[in-house]
Amino acid sequence: MAIDKIQSESINLADTFAFTGTVTGAGGGKILQVKQQQNGSLVSNTSTGTTHFDICGGSMSFTPTSSSSNILCMLSAGMDTASNGVNCGWSVSLSLSQSGGLSVSNDFKTEFGYYSANAAFDGQKYGQNLSMIESYANSSTNAITITGQGYNYSEGNSQTIKFQRSSLIVMEWA
């Protein structure tokens, strides 16, 4: 007689089980490759508008091993200083481009960044770490050009922001 449903209290998960047939819903993905790029240099940007600019010392070329994998990007950067821009903010963003596949430009998670610089730091203008983690569905084995970026947001007032010790980690998983 087959058992259709087992209650959680009626099974000891510490036991060893032998399965026949197909087991579904168990386990997770597999990491296929990891690549990292760091920039220890200070990167500065002054703007009176909204700009996205490289903070990782150039774009990374990442070639997926599978056309049905996912690409996980993790970007982090330390803030060195930010001017007291009124109606200004800052954050980090990602751009990805791939022939016949991914095309993402200036992806960021906070619409206006950390807004406003003066209020956010209450007089202290350095010492913050910004991070962004995002996963993208991949459909090609062509190389992906990935750029970790700073994001300088302004409503017309001049603001200077400085990032340091930026790091971009990219993982392919299936």
JOZINOR-V587576 format. One record per run of one state. SS is the DSSP state (@ for helix, = for strand, . for the rest). FROM is the first residue (numbers start at 1). TO is the last residue. If there is no record, write none. Layout:
BEGIN
ss=SS from=FROM to=TO
ss=SS from=FROM to=TO
END
This chain:
BEGIN
ss=. from=1 to=7
ss=@ from=8 to=10
ss=. from=11 to=30
ss== from=31 to=39
ss=. from=40 to=42
ss== from=43 to=47
ss=. from=48 to=50
ss== from=51 to=54
ss=. from=55 to=59
ss== from=60 to=63
ss=. from=64 to=69
ss== from=70 to=82
ss=. from=83 to=87
ss== from=88 to=98
ss=. from=99 to=102
ss== from=103 to=107
ss=. from=108 to=116
ss=@ from=117 to=121
ss=. from=122 to=128
ss== from=129 to=137
ss=. from=138 to=142
ss== from=143 to=154
ss=. from=155 to=158
ss== from=159 to=173
ss=. from=174 to=174
END
